[in-house]
Amino acid sequence: MGTPPPPGNPYEEPRIPWTPPPFGQTAPRLAGRWRRLFAGITDTVLVGLVTSPLTVDDLRVAYDGATEAVARIPVGDGLVVGVIGFLYYWLLQSFWNGQTVGKRLFGMRVVRENGEPAGPGPIAVRQAVEIVLSWLCCLGLVNLAWILFDRRKQALHDKAARTLVVDA
């Protein structure tokens, strides 16, 4: 009768768990945690300077005819500020050798886990995950603190986009 066929689909590719390729001898060193912090502060200050005119609370007055009450409602441009921040990080890191102004000042750049330059796609994923995590209560801090314990100094947004921050 012969031997029974092996279990599973014989035409299916075997599933191998994904692991990042190891860096070779010429691979750049991972950027230091303190330099990442100071580069991040620098970039945050720059984005804040550009967007500060949009963050001043603009008070609107609303009249409720039913209760005959006047209310002052603060109106902000948070979406515009978020888009400007996303574009700052995405455009610079995508098209300026993986660097923002802060990363360039502190000698770092963002690359893919295999050492190749990170293109617009991975950088967009990286920034979108960072924004979503910062909007969720306390996860923005967990995201940033992750580099303190990770052996590859990756924040959660780096893990999602499969990127590393290395010496430039």
C-alpha positions in Angstrom: 0.0 0.0 0.0 2.8 2.5 0.5 3.3 5.2 3.1 0.7 7.8 3.7 1.4 11.4 2.5 2.9 13.8 5.0 0.3 16.0 6.8 -0.5 19.4 5.4 -0.6 20.7 1.9 2.4 19.4 -0.1 2.3 22.5 -2.4 2.5 25.0 0.4 5.8 26.7 1.2 7.1 25.8 4.6 6.5 28.6 7.2 9.7 29.8 8.7 9.4 32.4 11.5 10.7 35.8 10.5 13.8 36.9 12.2 15.8 40.0 11.3 19.0 39.2 9.5 22.1 39.7 11.8 24.2 42.7 11.2 27.6 42.0 9.5 30.9 43.4 10.5 30.2 46.6 8.5 26.8 47.2 10.1 26.4 50.6 11.8 26.2 50.7 15.6 22.8 51.3 17.3 22.3 54.9 18.4 22.5 55.6 22.1 19.4 56.0 24.2 20.3 59.5 25.5 21.1 60.8 22.0 17.7 59.5 20.9 16.1 61.4 23.7 17.8 64.7 23.0 17.2 64.3 19.2 13.5 63.7 20.0 13.3 66.8 22.2 15.0 68.9 19.5 12.5 67.7 16.9 9.6 68.2 19.3 10.7 71.8 20.0 11.0 72.5 16.2 7.6 71.1 15.4 6.2 73.1 18.4 7.7 76.3 17.2 6.1 75.9 13.8 2.7 74.8 15.1 2.5 77.1 18.1 0.4 79.7 16.4 -2.2 77.0 15.7 -2.3 75.7 19.3 -3.4 79.0 20.9 -6.9 78.4 22.3 -9.3 80.3 20.1 -12.5 80.8 22.1 -15.8 80.8 20.3 -19.0 82.0 21.8 -22.1 79.9 21.4 -25.6 80.9 22.4 -28.1 78.3 23.5 -31.6 79.6 22.8 -33.4 77.0 24.8 -31.6 77.9 28.1 -30.6 81.4 27.1 -27.1 80.7 28.1 -23.9 81.9 26.5 -21.0 79.4 26.5 -17.3 79.9 25.6 -16.0 76.9 23.7 -12.3 76.4 23.1 -11.6 75.5 19.5 -8.2 74.0 18.6 -6.5 72.9 15.4 -5.2 69.6 16.7 -5.7 67.8 13.4 -3.7 70.4 11.5 -0.9 70.2 14.1 -0.9 66.4 13.9 -0.6 66.5 10.1 2.2 69.0 10.2 4.1 66.9 12.8 3.5 63.7 10.7 4.8 65.4 7.6 7.8 66.8 9.3 9.0 63.3 10.5 7.8 61.4 7.4 9.2 63.8 4.8 12.6 64.3 6.5 13.2 60.7 7.4 12.0 59.4 4.1 14.0 61.8 1.8 16.8 63.1 4.0 18.9 60.0 4.6 16.6 58.7 7.4 17.2 61.8 9.5 15.2 64.7 11.0 17.0 67.9 12.2 17.4 66.4 15.7 18.8 63.1 14.4 21.2 64.9 12.1 22.4 67.1 15.0 23.0 64.1 17.2 24.5 61.9 14.4 21.7 59.3 13.9 19.5 57.9 11.2 16.6 55.5 10.7 17.3 52.3 8.7 15.5 49.1 8.1 16.4 46.1 10.3 18.7 44.7 7.5 20.7 48.0 7.4 19.2 49.3 4.1 17.7 52.8 4.0 14.2 53.0 5.2 11.9 54.3 2.5 8.7 56.3 2.7 6.5 53.2 3.4 8.3 52.0 6.6 8.7 55.5 7.8 5.0 56.2 7.3 4.2 53.0 9.3 6.7 54.1 12.0 5.2 57.5 12.4 1.5 56.4 12.2 2.1 53.8 15.0 3.9 56.4 17.1 1.0 58.8 16.7 -1.6 56.2 17.5 0.3 55.0 20.6 0.8 58.6 21.8 -3.0 59.3 21.5 -3.8 56.2 23.6 -3.6 56.8 27.3 -0.1 56.1 28.7 1.0 54.0 25.7 3.0 56.9 24.3 5.2 56.7 27.4 5.4 52.9 27.2 6.4 53.2 23.5 9.3 55.6 24.3 10.4 53.7 27.5 10.6 50.5 25.5 14.0 51.4 24.2 15.3 51.3 27.8 14.8 47.5 28.0 15.0 46.3 24.4 18.4 44.8 23.4 18.2 46.5 20.0 17.0 49.8 21.5 13.8 49.7 19.5 10.7 51.5 20.5 7.3 49.9 19.7 6.9 52.0 16.6 10.4 50.8 15.4 9.3 47.2 15.9 6.0 47.8 14.0 7.9 49.3 11.0 11.0 46.9 11.4 13.4 49.9 11.7 16.4 50.7 13.8 18.0 54.0 14.8 21.7 53.8 14.1 24.8 56.0 14.1 25.0 58.0 10.9 
